[in-house]
Amino acid sequence: MKLTIVAVLYKQKIEESKTFQTLNKAFVTRPNMSAETELVIYDNSPDSQKCTVEENLWGKVQYIHDHRNLGLVTAYNYAFQAAKENGSKWLLLLDHDTELTEEYVEQIASSLDVDTTVAAVVPRIFSEETMISPVVADALRPLKTEKLQAGLQEKPTMAINSGSLIQVSFLKEIDGFNKSFPLDYLDHWLFHEIYARGYKVLVLEASLNHELSVLDYSRVSLERYRSILDTEIYYFKNYKNELLPAYKIQLMKRLLKQVVVVKNKKIAAYTLRRIFSI
C-alpha cells in the first residue's frame, strides 16, 4: 500500500536532522514498505542544499527548496498533491526534529489497513519526559488534563503535526490543508475537522521524542508574536467558539504576565489591543 512522507526542514542540514538520522534506520528493516514509499523533503531554508538521503531505499524521492518560507501549509499541500499523483492512501507528516523508532514504523505499517472512518493515526509524543500529544481537544489547557491512552478515540482528540499519519481520502474531502493556518494552529484545525466530519483518531502504543517549540518572549519578535496570536484568536473565534469566553479570560491572564515579566512591552500592548477586538 502506497505511502507518501513529507518532512519539512528550516535552516537545518538534512544529515543533521534528527528525523533523517532516524528515518533510514527505522525503514531499512522494511524494504518492501520503503519501496512503496514516496519521500518529499520540503526545505524552507534560505539556501538550497544537496539531497543526502539514500534514494535507493525509497520508491521515489523529491527535494523541494522554497526560500519563501511560507510555513507548513504550503509544504503539506505540495505533499498532498504529490500523494494524490502517487496514488498513496496515506500522508505522513514529519518535522525535522522528531526521533523515529522501529516500533513506531512497525505500528504505522500495521495501521495502513485500518477502516476509512479513521482519518488519522498518531503516536504518543514526549518532550523531556512530558507527554505533549495527543491531548483532549475540548480543553483550553489540554496538557493539564488526563493523558489519553492508546486506542481509538471516540472523543475529540488533537495531536501535533509531526508523526501524524493522515488518510489521503480525508484530505481530499477537506480539499487539503487550510491556508488560513500557514504555521500555527494548523494541527488544531486539522483534528477539529476530523471530528467535525464524523471521523476518528487512532492513538498508537508507540511513543516518540520531539523537541517542543515553546514561545520564548525573550527571543520572539513582535512580528512573530502577532502572527501566533492572530492565528490563535482566529481559531477560537471560528472553530472553537464554545471556548471563546474561557479563552478571553486566559488571554487576560497572559497579558498580566507579559506586563510583569516581558521586557518588550509592545508584545503586551498588542495582546491588550487584540483582547478588545475579540
N, C-alpha and C positions, 0 to 999 in steps of 0.2 A: 504494500500500500504506500503510495507516494506521500512524501512529507517535504515541506519547504521550511527551512530555518532562516530567520533573519537575525543578524547580530549587528547592533548599531555601535559604532565607535565615535569617540570625540577626543581629539588630542592625545591619542594613545597608539603606540605601535601594535600591530597585530600580535607579534611574538611576545609582547609584554602584557597582553590582556589575559586576565585570569580565565575568562571564558574560553579563549582559543587555546590556552595552555592545557585546559582540561577537556575540551571538546573532542580532540582527536583520541585522547586516552579512553574516553567514555565510549566512543563509537568504533574504535579499531577492532574491538572484540565482536562487533556485529556487522561484518562486511556486507551481508545481504541487505541489511537495513540502510547502511550508509550509501550503498549503490543506488538505492531508490530515493535518496535524499538530495534535494537541491539546497545549496548553501548560498545565501545572499549576504554579503558583507557590505553594509552601508556606512560609509565613512563621512561623518560631518565635520572632520577636521579642516583647518585652513589649507593644508597641503596634502596632496595625494601621497600614497606610499605603494611600495611593491607588495603584491599579494603573496604572502609567505605560507599560506595554508596548503596542506598536502592535497593537491587537486585530484590525484589518482584515487583518493579514498572516497570521493563523493561522486554522485551521478552527474552533478553539474555545479559549477562554482561561478558566481558573479561578484565582482568587486565594483562598487559604485562609489565614486567620490563626489560629494556635494558640498562645496565650500560655503554655500549659503547658510548652512546650519539652521534649517527650518524646524528643528525639533524631531520628535519621534514620529509624529503622524505622517510626515512625508515619506520617511523610510518605511514605515509599516504599510502604507498604501502602495508603495512601489512593490514591496514583497507580496502583498495581497494580489496584485495584478500578475506577478510572476507565478504565484501559486496556482492561479486560475489557468494560466497558459500551460503550466507544467502538468495540470491535471491532479494536483495534490489535494488530498482530503483534509489535511491539517496544516496549520501555520504555527510554528514555534517561535515565540518572541524571546530574544535574549539581549541583555545589556552587555557591556564589555567587562563587567566586574563580578560576574556570577560564577561560582565554582561548581561545575557539573560533576556528577558521580556516575559510576557504572550502575548503581542501584536505581538512580533516577532514570537513566536511559532505558534500563530494563523495564521499569514500571510504565514509562511512556510508551514503549513498544507494545506492551501488553494491553494498553488502553486505546490503541488505534482503532479497534473494532467496537468500541462502546456505542450504545444507542445514540441516534441522532438527536434525542432530547437533551443530551449532554453537550453544551456549547463550548465548555472549557474544562481542561484537565490541568490541575495546578499542584505543585509541590508545597510542602511547608517550608517557609523561608525564615532563616535565623540571621540575626545581626548581633554579634557579640553575645551569643547565648540567649538572646531575647527573640522570641517568635514574633515576627512582624507581619507575616502573611501566611494564609488568608485570615480575614477578620470578618466580624459581623458587619454587614453593610448598613444596617439601620441605626448604628450607634455613632454619636457625634465624636466620641473619643474611643475608637474601636480597640486600641491597644490596651485599654483599661478593662475590657470585657473578658469573659471566659474564652479560653483558647479553643478553637474548633478542632474536632477530631477528624481523622481520615474517613473517607466515605462520601456518598452522595449527599449534597447539601440541599435540603428542601427549603430552608430559609435563605433570604438574600445574603449573598456572600461576596466579598470583594477581595481580590488578590492583586499584588503588584504585577506589572507587565512581564518582567523578566522571569523566564521559566514557565510561562503560561502557554499551553497548547490550545489553539482555538480552531474550531471547525470552520473550514472554508465556506461550507454551505450557509452557516450562520452569518458569516461576514458578507456573503452575497445578499442575504436578506436585509441587512442593515446598510448596504451599499458602502462597505469598507469603514474606515476609521474616521471619526468626526473631526473635521478641520477646525472646529471651534476650540479644540483642545490640542494645540500643537505639541505641548510637552506635559505640563502639569494637569493632573486630574483626568488624563486620558484613560487610565486604568479604572478610576471610579465610574466614568461614563460607560465604558465597555461592559463592566459587570452589572451596572444598573440596567443596561439594555438586555442583558441575558435574562434576568428575572422578570423584567417588564414584558418580555415577549414569551414567557412561559417555559423558558429553558432552565437548565440546572448546571451546577458546577460539581465536578468530582475532585475531591482532595486526595492526593496520594499519601501513602505512608512515608515515602522518601522525603528527605529534607536536604536543603541546600543552604550554603552560606552566601550572603550577599552584603556588600557594603551599603549601609543605609545612608541615603543622602538627606542630611538634616540641615534645615535652614540656620545658617550661622550669621547673625546680624552684624558681626564684626567684619565679615568678608563679602556679604551680599551687597550688590549695588542697588541704588534706588530703582533703576530701570528694571532689574531682575525682580525685585520685590513687588513692584507694580504688576508685573506680568503674573506672578504667582497669585497675588491677592485678587486681581481681576478675574482670573480663571476660576478661582475658588468660589468667589461670590456668584459668578455666572452659573456654576454647577448647582449650588444650593438654591438659587432662585428658579432655575429651570428644570431641575431633575430631582431635587430633594427638598422641595419647598415645605414639606411637613416638619423638617428640622430647622427651618429658617429662623423662627423665634429663638430657639436654643443657640443657634449659630451666632446670632447677633449678640447675645449675652457673652458667648465665648470670645467674640471679636473685641468686645469692650474690655474683657479681662486681659486680652493680648495687648490692647492699647495701653493699659495701665502699666504693664510690664515693660513695654517699649519706652514709655516716658521715663521710667526709673533707670533702666539698665542700658538702653541702646544709645550710643553716642550720636549717631546720625538721626537727629530729631526730625528730619524730613520724612523718615520712614513712619514715625508715629503720626506726623501730620497727615500723611497720605491715608493711614488707617482711619484716622478720625474723619477725614473727608469721605471715605468710602462707606463708613458706618451710616452717615446721614443720607447716603444716596440709595441705600437698600430699601 
